[in-house]
Amino acid sequence: MKLEKEFFYDEVRDGFYIPGIMKRAWNAELMILSEVDRICKKYDINYYAFGGTLIGAVRDKQFIPWDDDIDICMKREDFQRFCWVVKEELPEELEFHSVGFDKDHTNFVSAVAKKNMSFQSAMLRKYQEYLYVVTLDIFVLDELSKNPEDEEYRKILFKMFAGIYGIIKKRKKSKLLWRELTEIESLLKIQLDRERPLEPQLYFILNQIFQEFNGGGGDFALMGTYAFEGRLRYPRSAFEKSNWIPFCNTVVPAPIGYDTVLREEYGDYHKKVKAGGEHTYPSFKGYEDMIREELKEEWIFTYHFSEEDLLRPKIENLRDIVMHMEEALAVSQKELFKEYERGEIQACLQRLSKAQEDAIAFGDAIERKKGEGSESVSVLEKYCEALYQAYMALREVLPMEDLSILSATVHKELKQKLKKPGYYLKKLRSALEKDFKRQVVFLPHSAKHFESLRPLVDALLQAGDTECKIIPIPYYDRYGDGSPKEMHYEGEDFPKEYEITDYRNYNFATELPDCIVINSPYDQLNQVWTVEPAFYSREMKKYTNKLVYIPWFVTDEINPKDEADGKAFYNMKYYVEVPGIFHSDLSIVQSEGMKKAYLSKISKFAGPAVRKKMSKKISGAGSCLLGEKEGEGSKEVIKCFRKFLLKA
């Protein structure tokens, strides 16, 4: 089964963030489905897409964004034939679990599963670099009795079993438990082994009760749910035939009455509802935790937050230096007047001479960087001439011991001579702002994701006071162990109206841009892909005083306290518990509400103290992807960014 590489990258669909590792899990499940499908076709066994998989196939022809597994169902007779052949037919890395098949299985949902986590290259390649255990769930349909009295009797049994399960879950082997077990044994004429775990035995017995009326021609039910919740009952006609419908890059069989089947479980299944909290989501969470604990520092996909990540070393670039030089000249100009007022003519002459030497060196440095003809060099030349004229005027009065005898006219002329350099310094500031615009470097990796930055770039270019460098950076797909696969570079795919800078021709250490904008915050943590490590946030913060992260995506709003948002809040770990968030001096997220969600996730990850510090580094201004949305669109992002850029 071949899927395009784009399938495996992080994505936001229906407002829900899907991490790339979930895409790999989906692919692994599709691989298992292909094995089940092969077996079923070989032995003429019918099966049907079911649950969330059926919804995804019917509604979108792909996985529901917040689903994490594949569900199929079989009628009991087909399932039994599947059980007879599955062990011999499955490849060695897969195994089958079911009540009656495994003595310790305590779930009415059967499963075909990839046995173990594996770093073996061949196994990783086969399952698209997915190393965790993965399962495909099989639900079994049993028939209901046509006689209502039979079902009433079964309801009594189900209630008794439910009571026993409740006692067992409390882990108390009380007298009540023994009394209930004895009653069940007497009623069903069975004998439970008190020395063995009771739960698997009870599952086995219930599984037999589920099958009691099969072959009678009644309607179907998913008995594990029907028995204890009284729902998921389907008309027999819904499963008379199947239609093969598209799903991802394959086709799956849908029951002919799929509309009835889906409405029984979900009601209006066309309405997209992120039902269910985090709980066991994602299915690989436990394995992820297990391998992280086992490998510790060797597991490169774990971010270990450090307070050092929040530190900001001060970096001085050429623009800072020239502006500081202009400021130093301006301070010297003020001191010149003070010395003149005190009658310290010799000190004034020394200051004028020093200022001229500094201005000449300053002009030479600018000329080396900007070449001949720059406005600031021209202004500096006029400034030097004004300094010389002031110097010569003061030289004429130097022999005089008492400046008070000078006429008011002479004083006025001298002050005018001394003011003239200050006049050119004011022009110099403006000229330097033009010759040394603030340089902002944008580092998108994907032409598609450039849309999250484009309105900001356009606004800066239109304002004309900022030099924008768009530098697409290479990225790599990754093997399951994190090592890089093939490299991708999309520089040629960016809109042609923008000047694109080749990343190989830009020296960050020399340029030291005023601001660097990153679009990918993950550094080494994304298990599916990575930008070139030289462009990780931890590296980029070494070359600028202002590292800004702007997400390439927007999601639906997430309320950490709403169970319906449980899965979405869990998945925030993949883009919040990452280095780029903490290394950046500013992260601009889509709304104030999402800023609160980010901070809530940070608090769980790094503690309340870090949350407090990060609250100053995250802005909920909005997203360029929201267009002109009032209060959260491009206008707000541009305003927020420019304010931060111009801040001293």
VEXDREN-2710 file (C-alpha; in Angstrom, 1 decimal):
% VEXDREN-2710
k/r/px/py/pz
1/MET/0.0/0.0/0.0
2/LYS/1.7/3.2/-1.2
3/LEU/0.8/6.6/0.3
4/GLU/2.2/9.9/-0.8
5/LYS/4.8/11.5/1.4
6/GLU/2.5/14.4/2.1
7/PHE/0.1/12.0/3.9
8/PHE/2.6/11.5/6.7
9/TYR/3.3/15.2/7.7
10/ASP/1.6/17.0/10.5
11/GLU/-1.7/18.5/9.4
12/VAL/-4.7/20.4/10.6
13/ARG/-8.0/19.1/9.3
14/ASP/-11.4/20.1/10.5
15/GLY/-9.7/22.3/13.0
16/PHE/-7.9/19.4/14.6
17/TYR/-4.1/19.1/14.8
18/ILE/-2.9/15.7/13.6
19/PRO/0.8/14.9/14.5
20/GLY/2.8/13.1/11.9
21/ILE/3.3/10.1/14.3
22/MET/-0.4/9.6/14.2
23/LYS/-0.3/9.4/10.4
24/ARG/2.3/6.6/10.7
25/ALA/0.0/4.8/13.1
26/TRP/-2.8/5.1/10.6
27/ASN/-0.5/3.7/7.9
28/ALA/0.5/0.8/10.1
29/GLU/-3.2/0.0/10.8
30/LEU/-3.8/0.1/7.0
31/MET/-1.0/-2.4/6.6
32/ILE/-2.7/-4.7/9.1
33/LEU/-6.1/-4.2/7.4
34/SER/-4.5/-5.3/4.1
35/GLU/-3.5/-8.5/5.8
36/VAL/-7.0/-9.1/7.2
37/ASP/-8.5/-8.2/3.8
38/ARG/-6.2/-10.7/2.1
39/ILE/-7.2/-13.5/4.5
40/CYS/-10.9/-12.7/4.2
41/LYS/-10.8/-12.7/0.4
42/LYS/-8.8/-15.9/0.3
43/TYR/-11.4/-17.7/2.5
44/ASP/-14.5/-15.8/1.3
45/ILE/-15.1/-14.2/4.7
46/ASN/-17.3/-11.1/4.8
47/TYR/-16.3/-8.1/6.9
48/TYR/-17.4/-4.5/7.1
49/ALA/-15.8/-1.1/8.0
50/PHE/-17.3/-0.1/11.3
51/GLY/-17.4/2.7/13.9
52/GLY/-15.2/5.7/13.2
53/THR/-13.6/4.0/10.2
54/LEU/-17.0/3.7/8.5
55/ILE/-17.8/7.3/9.3
56/GLY/-14.4/8.4/7.8
57/ALA/-14.9/6.4/4.7
58/VAL/-18.5/7.5/4.1
59/ARG/-18.0/11.2/5.0
60/ASP/-14.4/12.0/4.0
61/LYS/-12.9/8.9/2.3
62/GLN/-10.2/9.0/5.0
63/PHE/-9.6/8.8/8.7
64/ILE/-11.5/11.1/11.0
65/PRO/-8.9/13.5/12.3
66/TRP/-9.4/12.6/16.0
67/ASP/-9.7/8.8/15.4
68/ASP/-6.6/6.7/16.3
69/ASP/-7.5/3.2/15.0
70/ILE/-9.3/1.1/12.4
71/ASP/-12.5/-0.6/13.3
72/ILE/-14.1/-3.5/11.3
73/CYS/-16.9/-5.9/12.2
74/MET/-17.9/-9.4/11.2
75/LYS/-21.0/-11.5/11.7
76/ARG/-20.3/-14.3/14.2
77/GLU/-20.3/-17.0/11.6
78/ASP/-17.7/-15.2/9.5
79/PHE/-15.7/-14.4/12.6
80/GLN/-15.5/-18.0/13.6
81/ARG/-14.2/-19.0/10.2
82/PHE/-11.7/-16.1/10.5
83/CYS/-10.6/-17.5/13.9
84/TRP/-9.9/-21.0/12.3
85/VAL/-7.4/-19.7/9.8
86/VAL/-6.0/-16.4/11.1
87/LYS/-3.2/-17.9/13.1
88/GLU/-1.7/-19.7/10.2
89/GLU/-2.2/-16.9/7.8
90/LEU/-0.9/-13.9/9.6
91/PRO/2.8/-12.8/9.1
92/GLU/5.0/-13.6/12.1
93/GLU/5.0/-10.0/13.4
94/LEU/1.2/-10.0/13.8
95/GLU/-0.9/-11.8/16.4
96/PHE/-4.6/-12.3/17.0
97/HIS/-6.5/-11.7/20.3
98/SER/-10.0/-12.7/21.1
99/VAL/-12.2/-14.1/23.9
100/GLY/-12.1/-17.8/23.5
101/PHE/-8.9/-17.6/21.5
102/ASP/-6.8/-16.3/24.4
103/LYS/-7.5/-17.6/27.9
104/ASP/-6.6/-14.3/29.5
105/HIS/-8.3/-11.9/27.0
106/THR/-10.8/-9.6/28.8
107/ASN/-12.3/-7.6/26.1
108/PHE/-15.3/-8.3/23.8
109/VAL/-13.4/-6.5/21.0
110/SER/-11.0/-8.8/19.2
111/ALA/-7.9/-7.5/17.6
112/VAL/-5.1/-8.2/15.1
113/ALA/-2.0/-6.6/16.5
114/LYS/1.6/-5.9/15.6
115/LYS/3.3/-7.8/18.5
116/ASN/6.2/-5.7/19.7
117/MET/8.0/-2.4/19.4
118/SER/10.9/-2.9/17.1
119/PHE/13.9/-0.9/15.9
120/GLN/14.7/-3.5/13.3
121/SER/15.1/-1.8/9.9
122/ALA/13.1/-4.2/7.9
123/MET/10.1/-4.0/10.3
124/LEU/10.3/-0.2/10.4
125/ARG/10.4/0.0/6.6
126/LYS/7.4/-2.4/6.3
127/TYR/5.3/-0.3/8.7
128/GLN/6.4/3.1/7.4
129/GLU/8.8/3.7/10.3
130/TYR/6.2/3.2/13.0
131/LEU/7.9/1.3/15.8
132/TYR/5.1/1.0/18.4
133/VAL/2.6/-1.8/18.9
134/VAL/-0.5/-1.2/16.8
135/THR/-3.9/-3.0/16.6
136/LEU/-6.9/-3.3/14.3
137/ASP/-10.1/-3.8/16.2
138/ILE/-12.7/-6.4/15.2
139/PHE/-16.2/-6.2/16.5
140/VAL/-18.5/-9.2/16.3
141/LEU/-22.2/-9.1/15.5
142/ASP/-24.5/-11.6/17.2
143/GLU/-28.2/-12.2/16.6
144/LEU/-31.0/-11.3/18.9
145/SER/-33.8/-13.7/19.6
146/LYS/-37.0/-13.1/17.8
147/ASN/-38.8/-13.9/21.1
148/PRO/-38.8/-10.8/23.4
149/GLU/-39.1/-13.1/26.5
150/ASP/-35.7/-14.6/25.6
151/GLU/-34.1/-11.2/25.5
152/GLU/-35.7/-10.2/28.8
153/TYR/-34.1/-13.3/30.4
154/ARG/-30.7/-12.4/29.0
155/LYS/-31.1/-8.9/30.4
156/ILE/-31.4/-10.4/33.8
157/LEU/-28.2/-12.4/33.2
158/PHE/-26.4/-9.3/31.9
159/LYS/-27.4/-7.3/35.0
160/MET/-26.1/-10.1/37.2
161/PHE/-22.8/-10.1/35.4
162/ALA/-22.6/-6.3/35.5
163/GLY/-22.9/-6.5/39.3
164/ILE/-20.1/-9.0/39.5
165/TYR/-17.9/-6.9/37.4
166/GLY/-18.5/-3.9/39.6
167/ILE/-17.4/-5.9/42.7
168/ILE/-14.3/-7.2/40.9
169/LYS/-13.3/-3.8/39.8
170/LYS/-13.3/-2.7/43.4
171/ARG/-10.8/-5.5/44.0
172/LYS/-12.7/-6.9/46.9
173/LYS/-13.2/-10.6/47.2
174/SER/-16.1/-10.1/49.5
175/LYS/-18.9/-12.5/50.7
176/LEU/-21.2/-10.6/48.3
177/LEU/-18.9/-11.6/45.3
178/TRP/-18.9/-15.3/46.3
179/ARG/-22.7/-15.2/46.8
180/GLU/-23.2/-13.6/43.3
181/LEU/-20.8/-16.1/41.7
182/THR/-22.6/-19.1/43.3
183/GLU/-26.0/-17.8/42.0
184/ILE/-24.6/-17.5/38.5
185/GLU/-23.1/-21.0/38.7
186/SER/-26.4/-22.4/39.8
187/LEU/-28.5/-20.6/37.2
188/LEU/-26.2/-21.5/34.3
189/LYS/-25.1/-24.9/35.7
190/ILE/-21.4/-24.1/35.4
191/GLN/-18.4/-24.2/37.7
192/LEU/-15.9/-21.4/38.0
193/ASP/-12.3/-22.0/39.0
194/ARG/-11.8/-19.9/42.1
195/GLU/-8.1/-20.4/41.9
196/ARG/-7.8/-18.8/38.5
197/PRO/-8.5/-15.1/37.6
198/LEU/-12.2/-14.7/37.5
199/GLU/-12.5/-12.0/34.9
200/PRO/-11.4/-14.0/31.9
201/GLN/-13.7/-16.8/32.9
202/LEU/-16.7/-14.5/33.1
203/TYR/-15.8/-13.0/29.7
204/PHE/-15.7/-16.4/28.2
205/ILE/-19.1/-17.3/29.6
206/LEU/-20.7/-14.1/28.5
207/ASN/-19.3/-14.6/25.1
208/GLN/-21.1/-17.9/24.9
209/ILE/-24.4/-16.2/26.1
210/PHE/-24.0/-13.6/23.3
211/GLN/-24.1/-16.4/20.7
212/GLU/-27.1/-18.2/22.1
213/PHE/-29.6/-17.2/19.4
214/ASN/-27.3/-17.1/16.4
215/GLY/-28.8/-18.8/13.4
216/GLY/-32.4/-17.9/14.3
217/GLY/-32.7/-15.1/11.7
218/GLY/-33.0/-12.2/14.2
219/ASP/-31.6/-8.7/14.0
220/PHE/-27.9/-8.1/14.9
221/ALA/-26.4/-6.4/17.9
222/LEU/-23.0/-5.5/19.1
223/MET/-23.6/-7.6/22.2
224/GLY/-20.8/-6.2/24.4
225/THR/-22.5/-2.8/24.2
226/TYR/-26.1/-4.0/23.8
227/ALA/-25.8/-6.2/26.9
228/PHE/-24.7/-3.4/29.3
229/GLU/-26.0/-0.2/27.6
230/GLY/-29.0/-1.4/25.6
231/ARG/-27.9/0.1/22.3
232/LEU/-26.2/-0.8/19.0
233/ARG/-28.9/-3.0/17.7
234/TYR/-29.2/-3.2/13.9
235/PRO/-31.8/-4.5/11.4
236/ARG/-30.6/-7.7/9.7
237/SER/-31.1/-6.0/6.3
238/ALA/-28.3/-3.5/7.1
239/PHE/-25.7/-6.3/6.7
240/GLU/-27.2/-8.2/3.8
241/LYS/-24.6/-6.9/1.3
242/SER/-21.6/-4.6/1.2
243/ASN/-20.4/-1.9/-1.1
244/TRP/-16.7/-1.2/-1.5
245/ILE/-16.0/2.5/-1.0
246/PRO/-12.7/4.6/-1.0
247/PHE/-10.7/5.0/2.2
248/CYS/-7.3/6.6/2.1
249/ASN/-5.4/4.9/-0.7
250/THR/-7.6/1.7/-0.7
251/VAL/-11.2/0.6/-0.6
252/VAL/-13.2/-0.9/2.3
253/PRO/-16.5/-2.7/2.4
254/ALA/-19.4/-0.7/3.9
255/PRO/-22.6/-2.4/5.0
256/ILE/-25.4/-1.7/2.5
257/GLY/-27.3/-0.1/5.3
258/TYR/-24.5/2.0/6.5
259/ASP/-26.7/5.0/7.2
260/THR/-28.9/3.0/9.6
261/VAL/-25.7/1.5/11.3
262/LEU/-24.1/4.9/11.8
263/ARG/-27.2/6.6/13.0
264/GLU/-27.7/3.9/15.6
265/GLU/-24.3/4.7/17.1
266/TYR/-23.8/8.4/16.3
267/GLY/-27.1/10.0/15.5
268/ASP/-26.4/12.7/12.9
269/TYR/-23.0/11.4/11.9
270/HIS/-22.6/14.0/9.2
271/LYS/-22.1/16.5/12.0
272/LYS/-18.4/16.5/12.9
273/VAL/-18.1/16.1/16.6
274/LYS/-14.8/15.7/18.5
275/ALA/-16.4/13.3/20.9
276/GLY/-14.6/11.7/23.8
277/GLY/-11.9/13.0/26.0
278/GLU/-8.2/12.1/26.1
279/HIS/-8.5/8.9/28.2
280/THR/-6.6/6.3/26.2
281/TYR/-5.9/8.6/23.3
282/PRO/-3.7/8.2/21.4
283/SER/-3.5/4.5/21.2
284/PHE/0.3/4.5/21.3
285/LYS/0.6/6.8/24.4
286/GLY/1.5/4.0/26.7
287/TYR/4.2/2.7/24.4
288/GLU/5.6/6.2/23.9
289/ASP/5.9/6.6/27.6
290/MET/7.4/3.1/28.0
291/ILE/10.2/3.7/25.4
292/ARG/10.9/7.1/26.8
293/GLU/11.4/5.7/30.2
294/GLU/13.5/2.8/28.9
295/LEU/15.9/4.8/26.7
296/LYS/15.9/8.0/28.7
297/GLU/18.5/10.5/27.2
298/GLU/19.0/8.2/24.2
299/TRP/15.4/8.8/23.1
300/ILE/15.9/12.0/21.1
301/PHE/12.2/12.8/20.8
302/THR/11.9/13.9/24.4
303/TYR/12.4/17.6/25.2
304/HIS/13.9/18.2/28.6
305/PHE/13.1/21.8/29.5
306/SER/15.8/23.8/31.1
307/GLU/15.6/27.4/32.5
308/GLU/18.6/28.1/30.3
309/ASP/16.2/27.9/27.3
310/LEU/14.6/31.1/28.5
311/LEU/17.9/33.0/28.7
312/ARG/18.6/35.6/26.0
313/PRO/22.3/36.4/25.3
314/LYS/22.6/40.0/24.1
315/ILE/23.8/40.2/20.4
316/GLU/25.0/43.3/18.7
317/ASN/24.9/43.4/15.0
318/LEU/26.2/46.0/12.5
319/ARG/23.0/48.0/12.6
320/ASP/23.2/48.2/16.4
321/ILE/26.8/49.3/16.2
322/VAL/26.2/52.1/13.6
323/MET/23.1/53.4/15.6
324/HIS/25.2/53.4/18.8
325/MET/27.9/55.3/17.0
326/GLU/25.4/57.9/15.9
327/GLU/24.1/58.1/19.4
328/ALA/27.7/58.6/20.7
329/LEU/28.3/61.4/18.3
330/ALA/25.0/63.0/19.4
331/VAL/26.1/62.8/23.1
332/SER/29.4/64.3/22.2
333/GLN/27.7/67.2/20.4
334/LYS/25.7/68.0/23.6
335/GLU/28.9/67.9/25.7
336/LEU/30.6/70.3/23.2
337/PHE/28.0/73.0/24.0
338/LYS/28.5/72.5/27.8
339/GLU/32.2/72.9/27.4
340/TYR/31.8/76.0/25.3
341/GLU/29.4/77.5/27.9
342/ARG/32.1/76.9/30.6
343/GLY/34.6/78.6/28.4
344/GLU/36.7/75.4/27.9
345/ILE/37.8/76.2/24.3
346/GLN/40.7/73.7/24.4
347/ALA/38.4/70.9/25.4
348/CYS/36.0/71.9/22.6
349/LEU/38.8/71.8/20.1
350/GLN/39.9/68.3/21.3
351/ARG/36.3/67.1/21.2
352/LEU/35.8/68.4/17.6
353/SER/39.0/66.8/16.4
354/LYS/38.0/63.5/18.0
355/ALA/34.5/63.6/16.5
356/GLN/36.0/64.2/13.1
357/GLU/38.4/61.2/13.4
358/ASP/35.4/59.0/14.6
359/ALA/33.2/60.3/11.7
360/ILE/35.9/59.5/9.1
361/ALA/36.4/56.0/10.5
362/PHE/32.6/55.6/10.7
363/GLY/32.2/56.6/7.1
364/ASP/34.9/54.3/5.9
365/ALA/33.2/51.3/7.7
366/ILE/29.9/52.2/6.1
367/GLU/31.4/52.5/2.7
368/ARG/33.1/49.0/3.1
369/LYS/29.7/47.5/3.9
370/LYS/27.4/49.5/1.6
371/GLY/29.7/50.6/-1.1
372/GLU/30.1/54.2/-2.4
373/GLY/27.3/56.6/-2.8
374/SER/25.3/55.8/0.3
375/GLU/23.3/58.6/1.8
376/SER/24.8/58.2/5.3
377/VAL/28.4/58.6/4.0
378/SER/27.3/61.8/2.1
379/VAL/25.8/63.2/5.3
380/LEU/28.9/62.2/7.3
381/GLU/31.1/64.1/4.8
382/LYS/29.0/67.2/5.4
383/TYR/29.2/66.6/9.1
384/CYS/32.9/66.4/9.0
385/GLU/33.1/69.7/7.1
386/ALA/30.9/71.4/9.7
387/LEU/33.2/70.1/12.4
388/TYR/36.1/71.5/10.6
389/GLN/34.4/74.9/10.2
390/ALA/33.6/74.9/13.9
391/TYR/37.1/73.9/14.8
392/MET/38.7/76.7/12.7
393/ALA/36.2/79.3/14.2
394/LEU/37.2/78.4/17.7
395/ARG/40.9/78.4/16.9
396/GLU/40.6/82.1/16.2
397/VAL/39.4/82.9/19.7
398/LEU/41.7/80.4/21.5
399/PRO/44.4/83.1/22.3
400/MET/41.9/85.2/24.2
401/GLU/42.0/84.7/27.9
402/ASP/38.6/86.2/28.7
403/LEU/35.8/85.1/26.4
404/SER/33.4/87.5/28.2
405/ILE/34.8/90.4/26.2
406/LEU/33.6/88.8/22.9
407/SER/30.6/90.6/21.5
408/ALA/27.2/89.1/21.4
409/THR/27.5/88.9/17.6
410/VAL/30.7/86.8/17.8
411/HIS/29.2/84.5/20.4
412/LYS/26.1/84.0/18.2
413/GLU/28.3/83.3/15.2
414/LEU/30.4/80.8/17.1
415/LYS/27.3/79.0/18.5
416/GLN/25.9/78.7/15.0
417/LYS/29.1/77.2/13.9
418/LEU/28.9/74.7/16.8
419/LYS/25.3/73.9/16.1
420/LYS/25.9/73.0/12.4
421/PRO/27.3/69.5/13.1
422/GLY/24.2/68.7/15.2
423/TYR/22.1/69.6/12.2
424/TYR/23.8/67.0/10.1
425/LEU/23.6/64.4/12.9
426/LYS/19.9/64.7/12.8
427/LYS/20.0/64.0/9.1
428/LEU/22.5/61.2/9.7
429/ARG/20.0/59.3/11.9
430/SER/17.4/59.4/9.1
431/ALA/20.0/58.4/6.5
432/LEU/21.3/55.4/8.7
433/GLU/17.7/54.2/9.0
434/LYS/17.5/54.0/5.2
435/ASP/20.9/52.5/4.6
436/PHE/20.7/50.1/7.6
437/LYS/17.1/48.9/7.6
438/ARG/16.1/46.4/10.2
439/GLN/16.7/43.0/8.7
440/VAL/14.0/40.3/9.2
441/VAL/14.8/36.8/8.1
442/PHE/11.9/34.4/7.4
443/LEU/12.7/30.7/7.5
444/PRO/9.7/28.7/6.1
445/HIS/10.4/25.2/5.0
446/SER/7.3/24.6/3.0
447/ALA/5.9/26.7/0.1
448/LYS/2.4/25.7/1.2
449/HIS/3.0/27.0/4.7
450/PHE/4.3/30.3/3.5
451/GLU/0.7/31.5/3.5
452/SER/0.9/31.9/7.3
453/LEU/3.7/34.5/6.8
454/ARG/2.9/36.1/3.5
455/PRO/0.6/38.9/4.6
456/LEU/3.2/39.9/7.2
457/VAL/6.0/39.9/4.6
458/ASP/3.8/42.0/2.2
459/ALA/3.2/44.6/5.0
460/LEU/6.8/44.9/5.8
461/LEU/7.8/45.2/2.2
462/GLN/5.1/47.8/1.6
463/ALA/6.2/49.9/4.6
464/GLY/9.7/50.0/3.1
465/ASP/11.5/50.4/6.4
466/THR/12.5/46.8/6.8
467/GLU/14.7/44.5/4.7
468/CYS/13.0/41.1/4.4
469/LYS/15.0/38.0/3.6
470/ILE/12.9/34.9/2.6
471/ILE/15.1/31.9/3.1
472/PRO/13.4/28.6/2.5
473/ILE/15.2/25.9/4.5
474/PRO/15.7/22.2/3.7
475/TYR/13.9/19.5/5.6
476/TYR/14.2/15.8/5.9
477/ASP/11.9/12.8/6.3
478/ARG/13.0/10.6/9.1
479/TYR/13.4/6.9/9.8
480/GLY/11.8/5.5/12.9
481/ASP/15.0/5.9/14.9
482/GLY/15.1/9.6/14.0
483/SER/18.0/9.5/11.5
484/PRO/17.4/11.5/8.3
485/LYS/16.0/10.1/5.1
486/GLU/15.9/12.1/1.9
487/MET/16.2/15.9/1.9
488/HIS/13.5/18.2/0.4
489/TYR/14.0/21.8/-0.6
490/GLU/11.1/23.8/-1.9
491/GLY/12.8/27.1/-2.7
492/GLU/11.7/26.9/-6.4
493/ASP/8.1/26.4/-5.4
494/PHE/7.6/29.8/-3.6
495/PRO/5.6/32.5/-5.3
496/LYS/7.8/34.1/-8.1
497/GLU/7.1/37.7/-7.1
498/TYR/9.3/37.3/-4.0
499/GLU/13.0/37.5/-4.0
500/ILE/14.2/34.2/-2.5
501/THR/17.6/33.9/-0.8
502/ASP/19.5/30.6/-1.1
503/TYR/20.1/29.3/2.4
504/ARG/23.7/28.4/1.4
505/ASN/24.5/32.0/0.5
506/TYR/23.4/33.6/3.8
507/ASN/25.9/33.9/6.7
508/PHE/23.9/34.3/10.0
509/ALA/27.1/34.8/12.0
510/THR/28.1/37.8/9.8
511/GLU/24.7/39.3/9.1
512/LEU/23.2/38.9/12.7
513/PRO/19.7/39.9/11.6
514/ASP/17.5/42.0/13.8
515/CYS/14.8/39.4/13.8
516/ILE/14.5/35.8/12.7
517/VAL/11.0/34.3/12.1
518/ILE/10.6/30.6/12.3
519/ASN/7.7/28.6/11.1
520/SER/8.7/25.2/12.7
521/PRO/9.1/25.0/16.5
522/TYR/9.9/21.3/16.8
523/ASP/13.8/21.2/16.5
524/GLN/14.6/17.4/16.8
525/LEU/11.2/16.4/18.4
526/ASN/9.1/15.7/15.4
527/GLN/9.3/11.9/14.7
528/VAL/8.4/12.1/11.0
529/TRP/10.3/15.1/9.6
530/THR/12.8/17.7/10.7
531/VAL/14.3/20.9/9.2
532/GLU/18.0/21.0/8.7
533/PRO/19.5/21.0/12.3
534/ALA/21.5/24.2/11.6
535/PHE/18.1/26.0/11.6
536/TYR/16.8/24.6/14.9
537/SER/15.5/27.3/17.2
538/ARG/18.4/26.6/19.7
539/GLU/20.8/27.6/16.9
540/MET/18.9/30.6/15.5
541/LYS/18.7/32.3/18.9
542/LYS/22.5/32.6/18.8
543/TYR/22.2/35.1/15.8
544/THR/19.5/37.5/16.8
545/ASN/18.0/39.4/19.7
546/LYS/14.5/38.7/18.4
547/LEU/13.5/35.2/17.6
548/VAL/9.8/35.0/16.6
549/TYR/7.7/31.9/16.1
550/ILE/4.6/32.1/14.0
551/PRO/2.7/28.8/13.6
552/TRP/2.0/27.5/10.1
553/PHE/-1.4/26.4/11.2
554/VAL/-4.6/27.4/13.0
555/THR/-6.9/25.0/14.9
556/ASP/-10.3/25.2/16.4
557/GLU/-10.3/26.9/19.8
558/ILE/-9.3/24.6/22.6
559/ASN/-10.7/24.7/26.1
560/PRO/-8.4/22.6/28.4
561/LYS/-11.3/22.2/30.8
562/ASP/-13.8/20.8/28.2
563/GLU/-13.7/17.0/27.9
564/ALA/-14.7/17.3/24.3
565/ASP/-11.4/19.1/23.7
566/GLY/-9.4/16.4/25.5
567/LYS/-7.8/14.9/22.4
568/ALA/-7.1/18.3/20.9
569/PHE/-5.5/19.5/24.2
570/TYR/-3.4/16.3/24.4
571/ASN/-2.1/16.9/20.9
572/MET/-1.0/20.3/21.9
573/LYS/2.1/18.6/23.4
574/TYR/3.3/18.1/19.8
575/TYR/3.5/21.8/19.1
576/VAL/3.7/23.4/22.6
577/GLU/6.1/21.1/24.6
578/VAL/8.8/21.9/22.0
579/PRO/12.0/23.9/22.1
580/GLY/10.9/26.6/19.6
581/ILE/8.2/27.9/22.0
582/PHE/10.7/28.4/24.8
583/HIS/13.6/29.6/22.7
584/SER/11.6/32.2/20.9
585/ASP/11.4/35.7/22.3
586/LEU/7.8/36.0/20.9
587/SER/5.3/33.4/19.7
588/ILE/2.2/34.9/18.0
589/VAL/-0.7/32.4/18.3
590/GLN/-4.1/32.6/16.8
591/SER/-6.2/34.1/19.7
592/GLU/-6.2/35.1/23.3
593/GLY/-8.2/31.9/24.0
594/MET/-5.4/29.8/22.5
595/LYS/-2.8/31.7/24.4
596/LYS/-4.5/30.5/27.6
597/ALA/-4.5/27.0/26.2
598/TYR/-0.8/27.2/25.4
599/LEU/-0.1/28.5/28.9
600/SER/-2.2/25.7/30.5
601/LYS/-0.2/23.1/28.5
602/ILE/3.1/24.8/29.5
603/SER/2.0/24.8/33.2
604/LYS/1.4/21.0/33.1
605/PHE/4.7/20.5/31.3
606/ALA/7.1/22.8/33.1
607/GLY/5.2/24.2/36.1
608/PRO/3.4/27.4/37.1
609/ALA/6.6/29.5/37.5
610/VAL/7.6/28.8/33.8
611/ARG/4.0/29.5/32.8
612/LYS/4.2/33.0/34.4
613/LYS/7.4/33.8/32.5
614/MET/6.1/32.4/29.2
615/SER/2.9/34.6/29.5
616/LYS/5.1/37.5/28.5
617/LYS/6.6/35.7/25.5
618/ILE/3.3/34.6/23.9
619/SER/0.9/36.9/22.2
620/GLY/-2.7/35.9/21.2
621/ALA/-2.8/38.6/18.5
622/GLY/-4.0/36.2/15.8
623/SER/-3.0/34.5/12.6
624/CYS/-2.4/35.6/9.0
625/LEU/-4.3/32.5/8.0
626/LEU/-7.5/34.1/9.5
627/GLY/-7.3/36.8/6.8
628/GLU/-9.2/39.9/7.8
629/LYS/-11.0/38.3/10.8
630/GLU/-11.9/41.1/13.2
631/GLY/-9.5/41.2/16.1
632/GLU/-7.5/38.0/15.2
633/GLY/-6.5/38.4/11.6
634/SER/-3.5/39.7/9.6
635/LYS/-3.9/43.3/10.7
636/GLU/-3.4/42.3/14.4
637/VAL/-0.4/40.1/13.6
638/ILE/1.3/42.8/11.7
639/LYS/0.7/45.4/14.4
640/CYS/2.0/43.0/17.1
641/PHE/5.0/42.1/15.1
642/ARG/6.0/45.6/14.2
643/LYS/5.6/46.8/17.8
644/PHE/7.9/44.0/18.9
645/LEU/10.4/44.6/16.1
646/LEU/10.7/48.3/16.9
647/LYS/11.0/47.8/20.6
648/ALA/14.4/48.7/21.9
END
